[in-house]
């Protein structure tokens, strides 16, 4: 009987901690915003520090047009994609609680946008290389 009471108290005591995951995972989200959809997830990602780094790398690659910088930017963007996908695929308790609180969703659109950023950098670098080889 005592064992059952202790287990019940532990389960009840752990609930408030689980309910406050979203303010740590997604500080810009509040329950008044409603459940997070794909566009919301993309917007939240792009305005977080890692999203701003992704935007900065893409803009830097476009402005500098350096093959080395582009290569580094692509590698970093692909590492971000891997991190984003692995966080979702290998969800821990925090991610599961965030999903259950509806402040996190599958990052399909976010992943597609990051891959598109990397592809645009590749295309820009490839076009620049072709333009150089055509020049006299």
C-alpha positions in Angstrom: 0.0 0.0 0.0 2.8 2.5 0.9 4.6 1.7 -2.3 1.5 2.5 -4.4 1.1 5.9 -2.6 4.8 6.8 -3.2 4.4 5.9 -6.9 1.2 7.9 -7.2 2.8 10.9 -5.5 5.9 10.7 -7.8 3.6 10.7 -10.8 1.6 13.6 -9.6 4.7 15.6 -8.6 6.3 15.1 -12.0 3.3 16.5 -13.9 4.0 20.3 -13.3 7.6 20.0 -14.6 6.3 18.3 -17.7 3.8 21.0 -18.3 6.4 23.7 -18.4 8.5 22.4 -21.2 7.4 24.8 -23.9 8.7 27.9 -22.2 12.2 26.4 -22.3 12.0 24.7 -25.8 10.1 27.5 -27.5 10.4 30.7 -25.4 8.6 32.8 -28.2 5.5 30.6 -28.1 2.7 31.0 -25.6 -0.4 28.8 -25.3 -2.5 31.8 -26.5 -0.9 31.4 -29.9 -2.5 28.0 -30.3 -1.0 24.8 -31.6 2.2 25.2 -33.7 1.7 24.3 -37.4 4.4 24.0 -40.1 4.5 27.8 -40.9 4.6 28.6 -37.2 7.5 26.1 -36.7 9.4 27.7 -39.6 8.8 31.2 -38.2 9.9 30.2 -34.7 13.0 28.5 -36.1 14.1 31.4 -38.2 13.9 33.9 -35.3 15.8 31.6 -32.9 19.6 32.0 -32.8 20.2 28.9 -34.9 17.8 30.1 -37.5 19.5 33.5 -37.6 22.8 31.7 -38.1 21.3 29.8 -41.0 20.1 33.0 -42.6 23.4 34.7 -42.0 25.3 31.9 -43.6 23.1 32.0 -46.7 23.3 35.8 -47.0 27.0 35.7 -46.5 27.4 33.1 -49.2 25.4 35.2 -51.6 27.3 38.3 -50.9 30.8 36.9 -50.6 30.5 34.4 -53.5 33.5 32.6 -52.2 33.7 28.8 -52.9 35.3 28.2 -49.5 32.7 30.2 -47.5 30.0 28.5 -49.5 31.4 25.0 -48.7 31.6 25.8 -45.0 28.0 27.3 -45.1 26.7 24.2 -46.8 28.3 21.9 -44.3 26.9 23.9 -41.3 23.5 24.0 -42.9 23.5 20.3 -43.4 24.6 19.7 -39.8 21.6 21.9 -38.8 19.3 19.7 -40.9 20.7 16.6 -39.3 20.3 18.1 -35.8 16.7 19.2 -36.6 15.8 15.8 -38.0 17.5 13.8 -35.3 15.8 15.8 -32.6 12.5 14.9 -34.1 13.2 11.3 -35.0 14.9 10.4 -31.7 12.6 12.4 -29.5 13.5 12.4 -25.8 11.0 13.2 -23.0 11.3 16.9 -23.4 10.5 16.7 -27.1 7.6 14.4 -26.4 6.2 16.8 -23.7 6.6 19.7 -26.1 4.7 17.8 -28.8 2.0 16.9 -26.3 1.7 20.5 -25.3 1.4 21.4 -29.0 4.3 23.9 -29.1 6.4 21.7 -31.4 5.5 19.8 -34.5 7.3 17.7 -37.1 9.9 20.1 -38.7 9.1 19.2 -42.4 8.9 22.7 -43.7 11.8 23.9 -41.7 14.0 21.1 -43.0 12.9 21.7 -46.6 13.7 25.4 -46.3 17.2 24.7 -44.9 17.9 22.2 -47.7 16.7 24.9 -50.2 19.1 27.4 -48.6 22.0 24.9 -49.1 20.8 24.1 -52.6 20.7 27.8 -53.5 24.3 28.2 -52.2 25.4 25.3 -54.3 23.6 26.6 -57.4 25.1 30.1 -56.9 28.6 28.7 -56.5 28.2 26.4 -59.5 26.9 29.3 -61.7 29.8 31.5 -60.6 32.3 28.7 -61.5 30.6 28.3 -64.9 30.8 32.1 -65.6 34.5 32.1 -64.8 35.2 29.2 -67.2 33.4 31.0 -70.0 35.2 34.3 -69.5 38.2 34.9 -71.9 
